[in-house]
Amino acid sequence: MTTTDEAPAKPPRGRRRRLLPWKHRRDLTPGQLRRRRIVTRSVLAVGVVCTAWLGWSVGQALTYPGRDGVEARLAEWGRDHDLGLVVNQLEDWQYALDPPRVGGSLSPEALERMRATQSASAATAVPLQAPMPTSVTPRLPGEGVWRTLVSYHGLPLVQGTYVRPDTEHTSYEAAVAWISAAHATFHLHPGFMEPGGSFAVPPTIPVGQRTGLMATWNGGFRITDGTSKGGFYLDGRTDGTLRDGAASEVFYRDGSIRIGTWGRDVRMTPDVVGVRQCLKLMVDGGRLADDIDVPYQYGWAYQGKKFVERSGVGVTAKGDIVMVVGQALSARTLAELMQHAGAVRAMPLDMNGAWPSFMSYDSTVSRTDPKPSNILDFGEAADRYYTQATRDFVAVYAK
């Protein structure tokens, strides 16, 4: 008699346990199945609508008028939709991944630009300014030496020079402009998005209003989201709040400009036609602000410590205007450059490559349509203010 080894019988296979938190269709009653279809279709419809709106909204941001680049447009879109903290954090991460280089030398193009100085002319009512002190010694050929950017009536009314920002970031440069206030008029223009709205002054310099144009420079941090910590006044209309203690560019009916602390150096009078506020003075009484190294005073969180593109404007003891745009600048080094240029009061304007700008205008070919040039090229078009400008700016004309 033989015996056969038989494997034990397997227990009946049970239904596989579902990992998803909802029941299978076969386990639903007809009423439950109908409700699931309604919910699913509703969720899909909402998703389609949201996706369509997002595409339309971003598309609008990428196609509005003006010369802003894609990165700037997307950043502005984020800030306009309560994503400012996200945008700032992304900028922080980008900076951490790609900080400015330490050491090194300027590019051949930058060195050539720095050396392109001119011989001092005979004594005139407006001489070339004396070379400004530099943060790096020994100075390079042409560093800190002024040259004419715009001449009117035979006078160098707009002058410029180039310097390295500090002893560490020697492969970068900053540009400094000087304007004879006695021979110029200054005018505040709104941006069509910042502060937005309708003004008698256009958000551009249109054809027919360019005769005598010598220079333009950018506005400050945004008014509409509060990052400027101040207000904007033009045409009798105020956006934001004109805040006591805020650094202010103040524009007068006669075309003059003053820069100072609102409520102390400057205030509202019948002659004021425009006010642009941004943060607080970086240079006051010819000295750096006591809190110049407090990072959140001059940018979000620790942005005051970052070495990035920045701009600022100041006034000398004689009332002339100095303006700085530069690469790899911290709040401190921006303030130091304006101080070296002779500013007794100076304020920050904007930061990051899309916004700092100073353009001079050459009218030798056409007095009614002068050719714009960036004093330092951050990749933005030199004719940005000949088109609809998204942000406010200042235009300077010869008297």
Secondary structure by P-SEA (a helix, b strand, c coil): cccccccccccccccccccccccccccccaaaaaaaaaaaaaaaaaaaaaaaaaaaaaaaaacccccccaaaaaaaaaaaacaaaaaaaaaaaaaaacccccbbbbcaaaaaaaacccccccccccccccccccccccccccccbbbbccccccccccccccccccccccccbbbbbbbccccbbbbbbbccccccccccccccccccccccccbbbbbccccccccccccccccccccccccccccccccccccccccccccccccccccccbbbbcccccccccccccccccccccccccccccccccccccccccbbbbbbbbccccaaaaaaaaaaacccbbbbccccccccbbbbbbccccccbbbbbbccccccccccccccccccccccccc
